[in-house]
Amino acid sequence: MLDRLRGVFPPIPTPFDRSTGDLDERALSANVARWMTSGLTGVLALGSNGETGALDEGECDRVVAVVRAALPAGRVLIVGTGRESTRATIRASERAAARGADAVLVRTPSYFGAHMTVEALAAHFRAVADAAPVPVLLYNLPAATGVTLSVPLVSALAEHGNIIGMKETSPELERLGECVQLRGGMFAVLCGWAPVAYPALASGAVGAILAVANVVPDACVTLFDLVRAGRHVEALALQRRLTPLAQLVTSVYGVAGLKLALELAGFAGGPVRGPLLPPPEAARTAIAQALAPFGSMME
């Protein structure tokens, strides 16, 4: 499975119909088909950019089914199945596997954050990994969950045969460098923080799950290829072009900004689901300016 994770994955947004607010399955399928004309390794469905917390379980199941049907054979489908209880996470993982997920990405529970001790987290992830029909990737997202997977905990969990890697969504390259050495270098670490994608890949990450890859997939794949080819001067220059756009569609304007960027790039974006709000007017100008240098890569 390690080799199948090499490359770039977009954490895809979930499009909603502007009139009804329902899941827009046709738009989702069309987006996936277009992403797959690039060199992306696969996609992550139902991550944080997929507004998963705002979907009901039936909608989650439909997203997985639609995405799997639109993915060509050989492209990898990772599905976010983290829920607040171990029981619900296991059930979500089983349903995702039944609908074609190749692996599941499991975030840390956070509602009872003060009680998410090392022991509680270890028991949770081991129980999920024991039950999951497909490989499990840990998801470290401290900025959103307030819960951090420490390196010693990740090291212990890496000993489980069905926990094959992790998505590291933080700028802490020291953590990432320690994690890529686990299991004799066979623990798959995917960078989830676009502004440090270049150094993360150069430090041994097998790939990256990047929000900005939804908008400029070819540029992100090129960055990965440049690093693998040892063309570091070019990779660093491309990283510096990507970073402003990546920040706008994540930390600055969030999912609403990402969906706006998708529309500007010719994909289906659509509205966000409340309580998220539409992006401010200033977002359109800022994102359009940041997209301009990638015009030739979006044709």
Secondary structure, DSSP 8 states (H G I E B T S, - for coil): -TGGG-EEE-B----B-TTT-SB-HHHHHHHHHHHTTTT--EEEESSGGGTGGGS-HHHHHHHHHHHHHHS-TT-EEEEE---SSHHHHHHHHHHHHHTT-SEEEEE---TTGGG--HHHHHHHHHHHHHH-SS-EEEEE-HHHHS----HHHHHHHTTSTTEEEEEE-SS-HHHHHHHTTHHHHTSEEEE--GGGHHHHHHTT-SEEE-GGGGT-HHHHHHHHHHHHTT-HHHHHHHHHHHHHHHHIIIIITHHHHHHHHHHHTTS------TTS----HHHHHHHHHHHGGGGGG--
